[in-house]
Amino acid sequence: MNWSRRMAATVGLTGALLAATGAVAAAPVGADTQTTATYFVCPSTSLNNSNGMWVIGQHGAYYVLVPTQGNTGSKVYLTIPVRVFSQAEIPAGWALYSSLPSYPNFVGGAGILSEGITRWLSGAAGFDATQWAEGDMVMVSSNGNGTYMVADMRSGAWVTIDYPIPLASAAVW
């Protein structure tokens, strides 16, 4: 097993184990001098796992299991050392997603995170922030000319962006 695959498996397993603890921390994300902060630990997972889903966040699109807890179904957040957040993102995208026809770019349906809206859509012509919300399902399609259409399935809003959304792997949001 090569290094990228080992690291991807380790991060996925570590994230899944951390998320499975069901721990919820109330510490605010704040000043750079903090030694710990609250983050969502994302266990990136295999495309062959039917319990996962695509999400679009700050760094790109990644296929994840979104751990939830109890009857509320709320996301599981953990307090972890800030240094872990800064070191957790790894170049595992190739190992996880190289078999996709659109690699290294994302094309398809995904849930969108608020930081994905800000990062990938806010500069697009005609973008109206009131029509896009975290958790909305979006469809990303290539126009074949280096531009991509992103359509919000809830509101019907759509924008054309002139750059691809990369396939990525994130361990911590």
C-alpha positions, 0 to 999 in steps of 0.5 A, a space after each residue: 500500500 503506497 503512502 497516500 493510500 495509507 494516509 487516506 485510510 489512517 485519516 478516514 479511520 481516525 476521523 471515524 473513530 473520533 466522530 464515533 465517540 459522540 463527544 460534543 465540545 462547546 469551546 468557541 473557535 477563536 483567537 490564534 493563541 488558543 491551543 484547542 478549538 472546536 472543529 468538525 472531524 470529517 472521516 473521508 471515505 471510500 466512494 464504494 460506501 453507499 452511506 457517504 455523500 459528496 459535500 462542497 466546502 472550502 477546499 473543494 468537494 469530498 466524499 464523506 460520512 457525516 457523523 451525527 449523534 443521538 435523536 437530534 441528528 446534529 453533526 458531531 464536533 470535537 475540540 482538538 489541538 489547533 496544530 492538528 487542524 493545521 496539519 490534518 489536510 493531506 494530499 489523499 485526493 488522488 488515492 480516493 478519487 482518481 477513478 472518477 472520470 472528472 478527476 481532478 475536478 468535481 462534477 455531479 451532485 453534492 451538499 453545499 457547506 456555507 464555506 463552499 458557498 463563500 469560496 466557490 460561488 460568491 464571486 460569480 456574476 449574478 450570485 445572490 446569497 439569499 438563494 443559497 443555503 448550507 445543506 442545499 443539494 447542488 448539481 455541478 456540470 461542466 460546460 465543456 469550455 472551462 466553465 462550470 454551471 452550479 445549480 441549487 436544487 432547492 431554490 432553482 438558482 444557478 451560476 456559472 463559475 469560470 474555474 473548476 471545483 477540485 476533488 479534495 480530501 479534508 480531515 477537519 473543517 
